[in-house]
Amino acid sequence: MKWETVIGLEVHAELSTRSKLFCGCSAAFGGEPNSRVCPVCSGMPGTLPKLNRAAVAYAVRLGFALDCEISRDCKFDRKNYFYPDLPKAYQISQLYTPICRNGKLKIPSGGFDKTIRIREIHIEEDAGKLIHDSRTGKTLMDFNRCGVPLLEIVSMPDFRCAAEAVAYLEKLRETLLYLGICDCKMQEGSLRADVNLSVREPGGALGVRTEMKNLNSFKAVGRAVEYESARQSKLLESGGRVTQETRRWDDDKGVSYGLRSKENTQDYRYFPEPDLLPVRIDEQWLSQIRASLPEFAHQKRERYVRDFGLSEAEVSLLTADTNLSGLFDETANLCGNPTEAAHLVTGEILRLMNVTNVTDLQIDAGKLAALVTLVTEGKISRNAYKDAVAAVFSHNIDPMVYIAENNLLMRDDSEAVTEAAETVLRNNPGAVSDYRAGKEKSFGFLMGQVMRALGKLANPETVRKKLKEMLEGWGEKQK
């Protein structure tokens, strides 16, 4: 290849704290425009910020998860720029002493693991939201998001293609979700990425980079990387020069547009934030946070394969969502049958979630475990099991009540099975002869006839066992 693509990502993750970074306003998404604003987050003169302790704890949790060095002493800085979505005309961020540094995250690349270096993670406040009214041609401002706590995760320029960038974002999203510090709803802007990209001759000096801001889907990131790499390569091949600039990615049209020349650090006129004291983190608090870290998705995958013998496909489905993995863990523990619990969660539960468009799973693992036990012990049929799972999923019904009300417990009456089997064998001498001659397919026919005679509540295992036993001596009995 004549040109090598070099990519660095800046990922902004809105934290799932109850309140904003420096005031008590709600940090929840949405709401009536400008209804979650106070003098502090709107930048009124004479107000003072107060740091949200939970935001700092969340930053440390992510730092540990990404194997970062945690700054025991850090502080905040003012980043000055005049945008309409920042009522203070500056943003409180961290430039000189970010809370986390020198981390890493492994991603799959070309059949191997590749380590992506993370330069830093810093805490900052989010800006407001501009709403462009196409009817009037005016731009409206909603400051509800202003002051919501963000973590900016800044990678080193270690990516060489779109697939690596997307793999990194997927792994980072998974980590954030398992930590419980960000809901990662990209459609709501709680996770978004800035793509810094340049091209160069392979192994040469870094080229001039452009930045595409606020991409809010993995697909958009992949397409933007491929487009911008091709654009810069063609520009250089034609004798042109790449301009350092911020560009807007239009995902509908599949193209990017230049917005403005890219600022350098000095353009923001950073200086230490005078209204906030430096942050000192003691070792005891760090130890408490480290001890609270969850079992991550990759650890669960290893455990499920090692301890339960589950397939890679099932393991991937179970760990794709924290709710699913949590439901599986509890159900498997209660019923003592992880294989059947995995089949249930990755099969019927996922199917019901897709059919009903449910994403926030609320279901009692104890009820599912009871159903798993009933079906594996032969107390209910597979069809009844499926119906009962759907009832628990939709209405949170007691499975035993549902089974009793719908008369779903299977009959295990040995006398009734023997009587039905005798009738079927007498009425089908040809099928009996075929089976005794070695034609196994005849057994399936006979089995079906006995099950039909007994009704859907007959226990198939009981019927199969009894029928086999009777067929062995049937010829002698007829003599």
Residue pairs with C-beta under 8 A, 6 or more apart in sequence:
1 202
2 201
2 233
2 237
3 199
3 200
3 201
3 202
3 229
3 232
3 233
3 236
4 160
4 199
4 200
4 201
4 202
4 203
4 204
5 159
5 160
5 161
5 197
5 198
5 199
5 225
5 229
6 157
6 159
6 160
6 197
6 198
6 199
6 200
6 206
6 207
6 209
7 157
7 159
7 160
7 161
7 164
7 165
7 195
7 196
7 197
7 225
8 154
8 155
8 156
8 157
8 158
8 159
8 196
8 197
8 209
9 153
9 154
9 155
9 159
9 165
9 168
9 169
9 193
9 194
9 195
9 196
10 152
10 153
10 154
10 155
10 193
10 194
10 196
11 152
11 153
11 155
11 169
11 172
11 191
11 192
11 193
11 194
12 126
12 150
12 151
12 152
12 191
12 192
12 193
12 194
12 214
13 62
13 150
13 151
13 152
13 153
13 176
13 181
13 182
13 184
13 190
13 191
14 27
14 126
14 148
14 149
14 150
14 182
14 189
14 190
14 191
15 27
15 54
15 55
15 58
15 148
15 149
15 150
15 151
15 181
15 182
16 27
16 58
16 180
16 181
16 182
16 183
17 27
17 52
17 54
17 55
17 58
17 149
18 26
18 27
18 28
18 54
19 25
19 26
19 27
19 52
20 26
20 27
20 41
20 52
20 125
20 147
20 148
20 149
21 49
21 51
21 52
21 55
21 92
21 123
21 124
21 125
21 147
21 148
21 149
21 150
22 40
22 41
22 49
22 50
22 51
22 52
22 92
22 125
22 147
22 276
23 38
23 40
23 41
23 49
23 50
23 147
24 38
25 36
25 37
25 38
25 40
25 41
25 147
26 36
27 147
27 148
27 149
28 36
29 185
29 188
29 190
30 144
30 188
31 144
33 131
33 140
33 142
33 144
34 141
34 142
34 143
34 144
35 144
36 144
37 143
37 144
37 146
39 47
40 47
40 48
40 49
40 50
40 147
41 87
41 125
41 143
41 146
41 147
42 87
42 88
42 143
42 146
43 86
43 87
43 88
43 89
48 275
49 92
49 275
49 276
51 276
51 279
52 149
55 123
55 149
56 99
56 123
56 279
56 281
57 285
57 289
58 149
58 151
58 179
58 181
59 99
59 100
59 121
59 123
59 151
60 70
60 99
60 100
60 281
60 286
60 289
61 179
61 181
61 289
61 292
61 293
62 68
62 100
62 121
62 151
62 153
62 175
62 176
62 179
62 181
63 69
63 70
63 99
63 100
63 103
63 121
64 70
64 289
64 290
64 293
65 175
65 179
65 293
65 296
66 100
66 103
66 104
66 105
66 118
66 121
66 153
66 175
67 103
67 104
68 100
68 101
68 102
68 103
68 118
68 121
69 100
69 101
69 102
69 103
70 99
70 100
70 281
70 286
71 97
71 98
71 99
71 100
71 101
71 281
72 280
72 281
72 282
72 283
73 97
73 278
73 279
73 280
73 281
74 94
74 97
74 98
74 99
74 278
74 279
74 281
75 94
75 96
75 97
75 272
75 273
75 276
75 278
75 279
76 92
76 93
76 94
76 123
76 272
76 273
76 276
76 279
77 92
77 93
77 94
77 95
77 96
77 270
77 271
77 272
77 273
78 90
78 91
78 92
78 93
78 270
78 271
78 272
78 273
79 90
79 91
79 92
79 93
79 95
79 124
79 268
79 270
80 89
80 90
80 268
80 269
80 270
81 89
81 90
81 91
81 263
81 267
81 268
82 89
83 127
84 130
84 139
84 141
85 127
85 128
85 129
85 130
85 141
85 143
85 146
86 127
86 128
86 146
87 128
87 143
87 146
91 124
91 125
91 127
92 124
92 125
92 273
92 276
93 122
93 123
93 124
93 125
93 152
94 122
94 123
94 124
95 122
95 265
95 270
96 270
96 272
98 120
98 121
98 122
98 123
99 121
99 122
99 123
99 279
100 118
100 120
100 121
100 122
101 119
101 120
101 121
102 117
102 118
102 119
102 120
103 117
103 118
103 121
104 115
104 116
104 117
104 118
105 115
105 116
105 118
105 168
105 171
105 172
105 175
106 113
106 114
106 115
106 116
106 171
107 113
107 114
107 116
107 164
107 167
107 168
107 171
108 114
108 167
109 163
109 164
109 167
114 158
114 164
115 158
116 155
116 156
116 158
116 159
116 164
116 168
117 155
117 156
117 158
118 153
118 154
118 155
118 156
119 154
119 155
119 156
120 154
121 151
121 152
121 153
121 154
122 151
122 152
122 154
123 149
123 150
123 151
124 150
124 152
125 146
125 147
125 148
125 149
125 150
126 145
126 146
126 147
126 148
126 149
126 150
127 145
127 146
128 141
128 142
128 143
128 144
128 145
128 146
129 141
129 142
129 144
129 145
129 189
130 139
130 140
130 141
131 139
131 140
131 141
131 142
132 139
132 140
133 139
133 140
145 189
151 181
151 182
153 172
155 168
157 196
157 198
157 206
159 165
159 168
161 225
162 221
162 222
162 223
162 225
162 226
162 229
163 222
165 195
165 221
165 222
165 225
166 218
166 221
166 222
169 193
169 218
169 221
170 218
173 184
173 191
174 296
174 297
174 319
175 296
175 297
176 182
176 184
176 191
177 183
177 184
177 321
177 322
178 294
178 295
178 296
178 297
178 322
179 293
179 294
180 294
180 322
182 190
182 191
183 190
184 190
184 191
185 191
186 192
186 216
186 217
186 218
187 216
187 217
189 214
189 216
191 216
192 214
192 215
192 216
193 214
193 215
193 216
193 221
194 211
194 212
194 213
194 214
194 215
195 211
195 212
195 215
195 221
195 224
195 225
195 228
196 209
196 210
196 211
197 209
197 210
197 211
197 212
197 225
197 228
197 229
197 232
198 206
198 207
198 208
198 209
198 210
198 232
198 242
199 207
199 229
199 232
199 233
199 236
199 242
200 206
200 207
207 232
207 236
207 242
208 241
208 242
208 243
208 244
209 242
209 244
209 262
210 228
210 232
210 242
210 243
210 244
210 245
210 246
210 247
210 256
210 262
211 245
211 246
211 247
211 262
212 224
212 228
212 246
212 247
212 248
212 249
212 256
213 246
213 247
213 248
215 221
215 224
215 249
217 251
219 251
220 249
220 251
223 249
223 251
223 254
224 249
224 251
224 256
227 249
227 254
227 255
227 256
228 247
228 256
231 256
232 242
235 241
235 242
236 242
243 258
243 261
244 261
244 262
245 258
245 259
245 260
245 261
245 262
246 258
246 259
246 260
246 261
246 262
246 263
247 256
247 257
247 258
247 259
248 256
248 257
248 259
249 255
249 256
250 256
250 257
295 303
297 319
297 320
297 325
300 315
300 318
300 319
300 325
301 315
301 316
301 319
304 310
304 314
304 315
304 318
304 319
304 338
304 342
305 312
305 315
307 338
308 332
308 338
308 339
308 342
309 339
310 318
310 338
310 339
310 342
314 342
314 343
314 346
317 324
317 345
317 346
317 350
318 324
318 325
318 328
318 342
318 345
318 346
319 325
321 361
323 360
323 361
324 345
324 349
324 350
324 361
327 345
327 349
327 361
327 363
327 365
327 368
328 338
328 341
328 342
328 345
330 365
330 366
330 369
331 341
331 344
331 345
331 365
331 368
331 369
331 372
332 338
332 341
332 342
334 365
334 366
334 369
335 341
335 368
335 369
335 370
335 372
335 373
335 376
337 372
337 373
337 376
340 372
340 375
340 376
341 368
341 369
341 372
344 368
344 371
344 372
344 389
348 386
348 389
348 390
349 361
349 363
349 368
349 389
349 393
352 358
352 389
352 390
352 393
352 394
353 359
353 361
356 394
362 396
363 392
363 393
363 396
364 392
364 396
367 392
367 396
367 398
367 399
368 389
368 392
370 399
370 400
371 380
371 385
371 388
371 389
371 392
371 399
374 380
374 385
374 399
374 403
375 381
375 382
375 384
375 385
378 410
378 412
378 459
378 460
378 461
378 462
379 409
379 410
380 388
380 403
380 408
380 409
380 410
381 408
381 410
381 456
381 457
381 460
383 456
384 403
384 406
384 408
384 410
387 406
387 408
388 399
388 402
388 403
388 408
391 397
391 399
391 402
392 399
392 402
402 408
403 409
407 457
408 457
409 457
410 457
410 458
410 459
411 454
411 455
411 457
411 458
411 459
412 459
412 462
414 462
414 466
416 454
417 450
417 454
417 458
417 462
417 463
417 466
418 466
418 470
420 450
420 453
420 454
421 450
421 463
421 466
421 467
421 470
422 470
423 453
424 446
424 449
424 450
424 453
425 432
425 446
425 470
425 471
425 474
427 449
428 445
428 446
428 449
431 442
431 445
431 446
432 442
432 446
432 471
432 474
434 441
434 442
435 442
435 443
435 446
435 471
436 471
436 474
436 475
443 467
443 468
443 471
446 467
446 471
447 460
447 463
447 464
447 467
450 458
450 463
450 467
451 458
451 460
451 463
454 463
